Amino acid sequence: MEQPEKMYYGIREVADMLGVTAPTLRFYEKEFPSLQPRKNKSGDRVYTPTDITLLRDILTLTKEKGFTLAGAREELKKREQQRHENARFLGKLRELKSFLEQMRTSLDPPDPSKPAEDDDDE
């Protein structure tokens, strides 16, 4: 049975999950401005699932694909810009779809099998 995803993970949990050390995670935090885990009331770092996904991406780029830290930063920045651009295009496409649906509705002839609606309330 799969455990539900937690909202926050401690640095030790994340380090074990990713197979790295806690100092490595703190180092990446300094090197990648987009990685900013929150700190709890006692000052300990707590990572969200989004932070963990970003760390996985960083590790994939640096360890598996051979990117330098600067190259990995650029790649992540490029991906984020692409996500924003895609979201913008998606919003525009949704607006266009809505407009076209309204146009289609206004152009459809009335269905003869349906009774006519009276606009006059007498």
Contact map, one row per residue, 1 for C-alpha under 8 A:
11100000000000000000000000000000000000000000000000000000000000000000000000000000000000000000000000000000000000000000000000
11110000000000000000000000000000000000000000000000000000000000000000000000000000000000000000000000000000000000000000000000
11111000000000000000000000000000000000000000000000000000000000000000000000000000000000000000000000000000000000000000000000
01111100000000000000000000000000000000000000000000000000000000000000000000000000000000000000000000000000000000000000000000
00111110000000000000000000000000000000000000000010000000000000000000000000000000000000000000000000000000000000000000000000
00011111100000000000000000000000000000000000000010000000000000000000000000000000000000000000000000000000000000000000000000
00001111100000000000000000000000000000000000000110000000000000000000000000000000000000000000000000000000000000000000000000
00000111110000000000000000000000000000000000011110000000000000000000000000000000000000000000000000000000000000000000000000
00000111111011000000000000000000000000000000011100000000000000000000000000000000000000000000000000000000000000000000000000
00000001111111000000000000000000000000000001111000000000000000000000000000000000000000000000000000000000000000000000000000
00000000111111100000010010000000000000000001111000000000000000000000000000000000000000000000000000000000000000000000000000
00000000011111110000110000000000000000000000000000000000000000000000000000000000000000000000000000000000000000000000000000
00000000111111111000000000000000000000000000000000000000000000000000000000000000000000000000000000000000000000000000000000
00000000111111111100000000000000000000000000001000010000000000000000000000000000000000000000000000000000000000000000000000
00000000001111111111110010000000000000000000000000000000000000000000000000000000000000000000000000000000000000000000000000
00000000000111111111100000000000000000000000000000000000000000000000000000000000000000000000000000000000000000000000000000
00000000000011111110000000000000000000000000000000000000000000000000000000000000000000000000000000000000000000000000000000
00000000000001111111000000000000000000000000000000000001000000000000000000000000000000000000000000000000000000000000000000
00000000000000111111100000000000000000000000000000000000000000000000000000000000000000000000000000000000000000000000000000
00000000000000110111110110000000000000000000000000000000000000000000000000000000000000000000000000000000000000000000000000
00000000000100110011111110000000000000000000000000000000000000000000000000000000000000000000000000000000000000000000000000
00000000001100100001111111000000000000000000000000000000000000000000000000000000000000000000000000000000000000000000000000
00000000000000000000111111100000000000000000000000000000000000000000000000000000000000000000000000000000000000000000000000
00000000000000000001111111110000000000000000000000000000000000000000000000000000000000000000000000000000000000000000000000
00000000001000100001111111111000000000000000000000000000000000000000000000000000000000000000000000000000000000000000000000
00000000000000000000011111111100000000000000000000000000000000000000000000000000000000000000000000000000000000000000000000
00000000000000000000001111111110000000000000000000000000000000000000000000000000000000000000000000000000000000000000000000
00000000000000000000000111111111001000000000000000000000000000000000000000000000000000000000000000000000000000000000000000
00000000000000000000000011111111101110000000000000000000000000000000000000000000000000000000000000000000000000000000000000
00000000000000000000000001111111100000000000000000000000000000000000000000000000000000000000000000000000000000000000000000
00000000000000000000000000111111100000000000000000000000000000000000100000000000000000000000000000000000000000000000000000
00000000000000000000000000011111111000000000000000000000000000000000000010000000000000000000000000000000000000000000000000
00000000000000000000000000001111111100000000000000000000000000000000000000000000000000000000000000000000000000000000000000
00000000000000000000000000000001111100000000000000000000000000000000000000000000000000000000000000000000000000000000000000
00000000000000000000000000011001111110000000000000100110000000000000000000000000000000000000000000000000000000000000000000
00000000000000000000000000001000111111000000000000100000000000000000000000000000000000000000000000000000000000000000000000
00000000000000000000000000001000001111100000111100100000000000000000000000000000000000000000000000000000000000000000000000
00000000000000000000000000000000000111110000111000000000000000000000000000000000000000000000000000000000000000000000000000
00000000000000000000000000000000000011111111110000000000000000000000000000000000000000000000000000000000000000000000000000
00000000000000000000000000000000000001111111110000000000000000000000000000000000000000000000000000000000000000000000000000
00000000000000000000000000000000000000111111000000000000000000000000000000000000000000000000000000000000000000000000000000
00000000000000000000000000000000000000111111000000000000000000000000000000000000000000000000000000000000000000000000000000
00000000000000000000000000000000000000111111100000000000000000000000000000000000000000000000000000000000000000000000000000
00000000011000000000000000000000000000111111110000000000000000000000000000000000000000000000000000000000000000000000000000
00000000011000000000000000000000000011110011111000000000000000000000000000000000000000000000000000000000000000000000000000
00000001111000000000000000000000000011110001111100000000000000000000000000000000000000000000000000000000000000000000000000
00000001111001000000000000000000000011000000111111110000000000000000000000000000000000000000000000000000000000000000000000
00000011100000000000000000000000000010000000011111110000000000000000000000000000000000000000000000000000000000000000000000
00001111000000000000000000000000000000000000001111111000000000000000000000000000000000000000000000000000000000000000000000
00000000000000000000000000000000000000000000001111111100000000000000000000000000000000000000000000000000000000000000000000
00000000000000000000000000000000001110000000001111111110000000000000000000000000000000000000000000000000000000000000000000
00000000000001000000000000000000000000000000001111111111000000000000000000000000000000000000000000000000000000000000000000
00000000000000000000000000000000000000000000000011111111100000000000000000000000000000000000000000000000000000000000000000
00000000000000000000000000000000001000000000000001111111110000000000000000000000000000000000000000000000000000000000000000
00000000000000000000000000000000001000000000000000111111111000000000000000000000000000000000000000000000000000000000000000
00000000000000000100000000000000000000000000000000011111111100000000000000000000000000000000000000000000000000000000000000
00000000000000000000000000000000000000000000000000001111111110000000000000000000000000000000000000000000000000000000000000
00000000000000000000000000000000000000000000000000000111111111000000000100000000000000000000000000000000000000000000000000
00000000000000000000000000000000000000000000000000000011111111110000000000000000000000000000000000000000000000000000000000
00000000000000000000000000000000000000000000000000000001111111111000000000000000000000000000000000000000000000000000000000
00000000000000000000000000000000000000000000000000000000111111111110000100000000000000000000000000000000000000000000000000
00000000000000000000000000000000000000000000000000000000011111111111100100000000000000000000000000000000000000000000000000
00000000000000000000000000000000000000000000000000000000001111111110000000000000000000000000000000000000000000000000000000
00000000000000000000000000000000000000000000000000000000001111111100000000000000000000000000000000000000000000000000000000
00000000000000000000000000000000000000000000000000000000000111111110000000000000000000000000000000000000000000000000000000
00000000000000000000000000000000000000000000000000000000000011111111000000000000000000000000000000000000000000000000000000
00000000000000000000000000000000000000000000000000000000000011101111111100000000000000000000000000000000000000000000000000
00000000000000000000000000000000000000000000000000000000000001000111111100000000000000000000000000000000000000000000000000
00000000000000000000000000000010000000000000000000000000000001000011111110000000000000000000000000000000000000000000000000
00000000000000000000000000000000000000000000000000000000000000000011111111000000000000000000000000000000000000000000000000
00000000000000000000000000000000000000000000000000000000000000000011111111100000000000000000000000000000000000000000000000
00000000000000000000000000000000000000000000000000000000010011000011111111110000000000000000000000000000000000000000000000
00000000000000000000000000000001000000000000000000000000000000000000111111111000000000000000000000000000000000000000000000
00000000000000000000000000000000000000000000000000000000000000000000011111111100000000000000000000000000000000000000000000
00000000000000000000000000000000000000000000000000000000000000000000001111111110000000000000000000000000000000000000000000
00000000000000000000000000000000000000000000000000000000000000000000000111111111000000000000000000000000000000000000000000
00000000000000000000000000000000000000000000000000000000000000000000000011111111100000000000000000000000000000000000000000
00000000000000000000000000000000000000000000000000000000000000000000000001111111110000000000000000000000000000000000000000
00000000000000000000000000000000000000000000000000000000000000000000000000111111111000000000000000000000000000000000000000
00000000000000000000000000000000000000000000000000000000000000000000000000011111111100000000000000000000000000000000000000
00000000000000000000000000000000000000000000000000000000000000000000000000001111111110000000000000000000000000000000000000
00000000000000000000000000000000000000000000000000000000000000000000000000000111111111000000000000000000000000000000000000
00000000000000000000000000000000000000000000000000000000000000000000000000000011111111100000000000000000000000000000000000
00000000000000000000000000000000000000000000000000000000000000000000000000000001111111110000000000000000000000000000000000
00000000000000000000000000000000000000000000000000000000000000000000000000000000111111111000000000000000000000000000000000
00000000000000000000000000000000000000000000000000000000000000000000000000000000011111111100000000000000000000000000000000
00000000000000000000000000000000000000000000000000000000000000000000000000000000001111111110000000000000000000000000000000
00000000000000000000000000000000000000000000000000000000000000000000000000000000000111111111000000000000000000000000000000
00000000000000000000000000000000000000000000000000000000000000000000000000000000000011111111100000000000000000000000000000
00000000000000000000000000000000000000000000000000000000000000000000000000000000000001111111110000000000000000000000000000
00000000000000000000000000000000000000000000000000000000000000000000000000000000000000111111111000000000000000000000000000
00000000000000000000000000000000000000000000000000000000000000000000000000000000000000011111111100000000000000000000000000
00000000000000000000000000000000000000000000000000000000000000000000000000000000000000001111111110000000000000000000000000
00000000000000000000000000000000000000000000000000000000000000000000000000000000000000000111111111000000000000000000000000
00000000000000000000000000000000000000000000000000000000000000000000000000000000000000000011111111100000000000000000000000
00000000000000000000000000000000000000000000000000000000000000000000000000000000000000000001111111110000000000000000000000
00000000000000000000000000000000000000000000000000000000000000000000000000000000000000000000111111111000000000000000000000
00000000000000000000000000000000000000000000000000000000000000000000000000000000000000000000011111111100000000000000000000
00000000000000000000000000000000000000000000000000000000000000000000000000000000000000000000001111111110000000000000000000
00000000000000000000000000000000000000000000000000000000000000000000000000000000000000000000000111111111000000000000000000
00000000000000000000000000000000000000000000000000000000000000000000000000000000000000000000000011111111100000000000000000
00000000000000000000000000000000000000000000000000000000000000000000000000000000000000000000000001111111110000000000000000
00000000000000000000000000000000000000000000000000000000000000000000000000000000000000000000000000111111111000000000000000
00000000000000000000000000000000000000000000000000000000000000000000000000000000000000000000000000011111111100000000000000
00000000000000000000000000000000000000000000000000000000000000000000000000000000000000000000000000001111111100000000000000
00000000000000000000000000000000000000000000000000000000000000000000000000000000000000000000000000000111111100000000000000
00000000000000000000000000000000000000000000000000000000000000000000000000000000000000000000000000000011111110000000000000
00000000000000000000000000000000000000000000000000000000000000000000000000000000000000000000000000000001111111000000000000
00000000000000000000000000000000000000000000000000000000000000000000000000000000000000000000000000000000001111100000000000
00000000000000000000000000000000000000000000000000000000000000000000000000000000000000000000000000000000000111110000000000
00000000000000000000000000000000000000000000000000000000000000000000000000000000000000000000000000000000000011111100000000
00000000000000000000000000000000000000000000000000000000000000000000000000000000000000000000000000000000000001111110000000
00000000000000000000000000000000000000000000000000000000000000000000000000000000000000000000000000000000000000111110000000
00000000000000000000000000000000000000000000000000000000000000000000000000000000000000000000000000000000000000111111000000
00000000000000000000000000000000000000000000000000000000000000000000000000000000000000000000000000000000000000011111100000
00000000000000000000000000000000000000000000000000000000000000000000000000000000000000000000000000000000000000000111110000
00000000000000000000000000000000000000000000000000000000000000000000000000000000000000000000000000000000000000000011111000
00000000000000000000000000000000000000000000000000000000000000000000000000000000000000000000000000000000000000000001111110
00000000000000000000000000000000000000000000000000000000000000000000000000000000000000000000000000000000000000000000111110
00000000000000000000000000000000000000000000000000000000000000000000000000000000000000000000000000000000000000000000011111
00000000000000000000000000000000000000000000000000000000000000000000000000000000000000000000000000000000000000000000011111
00000000000000000000000000000000000000000000000000000000000000000000000000000000000000000000000000000000000000000000000111
